Amino acid sequence: MNKKIFFIILIVILVQTIYSDEIVTTKNGKKVLLKANGKWEYIIDETTEIKFAEDAVIVWDTTFERGEVNYSDAVKLFVHYQNLTTKKIIGISFNLKITNTFGEVVLNGTVNDEVLLKPKEKQKATSYRFWSNNKFIDDKPYDKMWALADNGTAKIVIKILKVIFEDGTILVAKDTK
């Protein structure tokens, strides 16, 4: 074989290897497809039995911003879900914890979100939770969060607690059973 052809074939093989998609497994056992273009997505395995809430749905992103709600300044949180099941989800309960740059908890509580997530759907939220500015009372959630939203420094941790399906099935988090 000609040396030029050999090196061209070798280069093609190396480029394909470097720029190909890769499947990895997260520490909690979920499979993720890492795409050559830098994007990623969860791989939904039809054979995996989903037993717990955190296996049925994931939060793939959040948007935390300041804006206006009902003519008042507010901090808004959008939670973006992906349904990993073959059933329609109608409700998700989760623990929401927001901390500041110093690790101090600014907000901690349970949120019950009535959503409609079709089977396998990855949804970018259009509805949101918000905390309005009360100009007459200090030290409310808005006062603690507006700078975090403006600066993009909030740490938002969401733990799925419960998933409710259209057929009436309810899954709870693994550590609650």
C-alpha positions as CSV (number, residue, x, y, z in Angstrom):
1,M,0.0,0.0,0.0
2,N,1.2,3.5,-0.8
3,K,2.4,5.4,2.3
4,K,0.3,8.5,1.4
5,I,-2.9,6.4,1.2
6,F,-2.0,4.7,4.5
7,F,-1.4,8.0,6.3
8,I,-4.6,9.5,4.9
9,I,-6.6,6.5,6.1
10,L,-4.9,6.7,9.5
11,I,-5.7,10.4,9.8
12,V,-9.4,9.8,8.8
13,I,-9.7,7.1,11.5
14,L,-8.1,9.4,14.1
15,V,-10.3,12.3,13.3
16,Q,-13.4,10.1,13.4
17,T,-12.3,8.7,16.8
18,I,-11.6,12.2,18.2
19,Y,-14.9,13.7,17.0
20,S,-17.3,10.9,17.6
21,D,-20.1,10.7,20.2
22,E,-19.4,8.9,23.5
23,I,-21.7,7.3,26.0
24,V,-20.8,7.6,29.7
25,T,-22.5,6.6,32.9
26,T,-23.1,9.1,35.7
27,K,-22.3,8.3,39.3
28,N,-26.1,7.7,39.9
29,G,-26.2,5.2,37.0
30,K,-27.9,7.3,34.3
31,K,-26.4,7.0,30.8
32,V,-25.5,10.2,29.0
33,L,-24.6,10.6,25.3
34,L,-21.8,13.2,25.0
35,K,-22.0,14.6,21.4
36,A,-19.0,15.7,19.4
37,N,-20.5,19.1,19.1
38,G,-20.4,19.6,22.9
39,K,-24.1,19.0,23.6
40,W,-25.4,16.1,25.6
41,E,-28.6,14.2,26.3
42,Y,-29.7,11.4,28.6
43,I,-30.1,8.0,27.0
44,I,-33.5,6.5,27.8
45,D,-33.2,2.7,28.1
46,E,-36.6,1.0,27.6
47,T,-35.4,-2.1,29.5
48,T,-34.6,-0.2,32.7
49,E,-37.3,-0.5,35.3
50,I,-38.1,2.9,36.9
51,K,-38.8,2.5,40.6
52,F,-38.0,5.9,42.1
53,A,-39.0,9.5,41.4
54,E,-35.5,10.6,40.6
55,D,-35.2,7.9,37.9
56,A,-38.4,9.1,36.2
57,V,-37.6,12.7,35.7
58,I,-34.6,14.9,35.7
59,V,-34.0,18.7,35.9
60,W,-31.8,19.4,32.9
61,D,-31.5,23.1,33.5
62,T,-32.8,26.1,35.5
63,T,-33.2,29.7,34.7
64,F,-32.9,32.2,37.6
65,E,-33.4,35.8,36.7
66,R,-34.8,39.1,37.9
67,G,-37.8,40.6,36.1
68,E,-41.2,42.1,36.6
69,V,-44.3,40.3,37.8
70,N,-47.6,42.1,38.3
71,Y,-45.9,45.5,38.0
72,S,-43.4,44.7,40.8
73,D,-39.7,43.6,40.7
74,A,-39.4,39.9,41.3
75,V,-36.9,37.1,41.1
76,K,-38.1,34.2,38.9
77,L,-37.0,30.6,38.7
78,F,-37.8,28.4,35.7
79,V,-37.3,24.6,36.2
80,H,-36.7,22.6,33.0
81,Y,-37.6,18.9,33.1
82,Q,-37.1,15.8,31.1
83,N,-39.5,12.8,31.4
84,L,-37.4,9.6,31.2
85,T,-40.5,7.3,31.2
86,T,-43.0,6.1,28.7
87,K,-45.9,7.6,30.7
88,K,-47.3,11.1,31.0
89,I,-46.3,13.0,34.1
90,I,-48.8,15.5,35.6
91,G,-47.1,16.5,38.9
92,I,-43.6,16.8,40.3
93,S,-42.7,17.5,43.9
94,F,-39.1,18.6,44.7
95,N,-37.0,20.2,47.4
96,L,-35.6,23.5,46.3
97,K,-32.5,24.9,48.0
98,I,-30.9,28.1,46.9
99,T,-27.5,29.2,48.4
100,N,-25.4,32.3,47.9
101,T,-21.8,32.6,47.1
102,F,-20.8,32.1,50.7
103,G,-22.7,28.8,51.0
104,E,-25.5,30.3,53.1
105,V,-29.0,29.0,52.5
106,V,-31.2,31.7,51.1
107,L,-34.2,29.6,50.5
108,N,-35.1,26.0,51.3
109,G,-38.5,24.3,50.9
110,T,-40.7,21.9,49.0
111,V,-42.3,22.9,45.7
112,N,-45.3,21.0,44.2
113,D,-45.3,21.6,40.5
114,E,-48.4,20.7,38.3
115,V,-46.8,20.0,35.0
116,L,-47.7,18.1,31.8
117,L,-44.8,16.1,30.5
118,K,-45.4,13.8,27.7
119,P,-43.5,10.5,27.6
120,K,-39.8,11.1,26.9
121,E,-40.4,14.8,26.6
122,K,-37.6,17.3,27.3
123,Q,-39.4,20.5,28.3
124,K,-38.1,24.1,28.5
125,A,-40.4,25.7,31.2
126,T,-42.6,28.6,30.4
127,S,-44.1,28.9,33.9
128,Y,-42.0,29.8,36.9
129,R,-41.9,30.4,40.6
130,F,-41.3,34.0,41.7
131,W,-40.6,36.1,44.8
132,S,-41.7,39.7,44.6
133,N,-40.1,42.7,46.1
134,N,-42.0,44.1,49.1
135,K,-40.7,47.6,49.5
136,F,-42.2,47.9,53.0
137,I,-40.7,44.8,54.6
138,D,-37.0,44.0,54.5
139,D,-35.2,40.6,54.7
140,K,-37.7,38.8,52.5
141,P,-36.6,36.2,49.9
142,Y,-36.5,38.8,47.1
143,D,-34.0,40.9,49.2
144,K,-31.7,37.9,49.6
145,M,-31.9,36.7,46.0
146,W,-32.0,39.7,43.6
147,A,-28.2,40.1,43.5
148,L,-27.7,36.4,43.1
149,A,-30.1,36.5,40.1
150,D,-28.4,39.5,38.6
151,N,-24.9,38.2,39.1
152,G,-25.6,34.6,38.2
153,T,-24.0,33.4,41.4
154,A,-26.9,31.5,43.0
155,K,-26.4,27.8,43.5
156,I,-29.7,26.0,42.9
157,V,-30.1,22.4,44.1
158,I,-33.2,20.5,43.2
159,K,-34.0,17.1,44.6
160,I,-36.9,15.2,43.1
161,L,-39.2,13.9,45.9
162,K,-42.3,12.7,44.1
163,V,-43.6,12.1,40.5
164,I,-47.3,11.7,39.7
165,F,-48.4,10.1,36.5
166,E,-51.6,10.6,34.6
167,D,-52.6,6.9,35.3
168,G,-52.5,7.6,39.0
169,T,-49.1,5.9,39.7
170,I,-46.9,7.8,42.2
171,L,-43.2,7.3,42.6
172,V,-41.3,8.7,45.6
173,A,-37.6,9.3,46.1
174,K,-35.4,6.4,46.9
175,D,-34.5,7.7,50.4
176,T,-38.1,8.1,51.4
177,K,-39.1,4.5,51.2
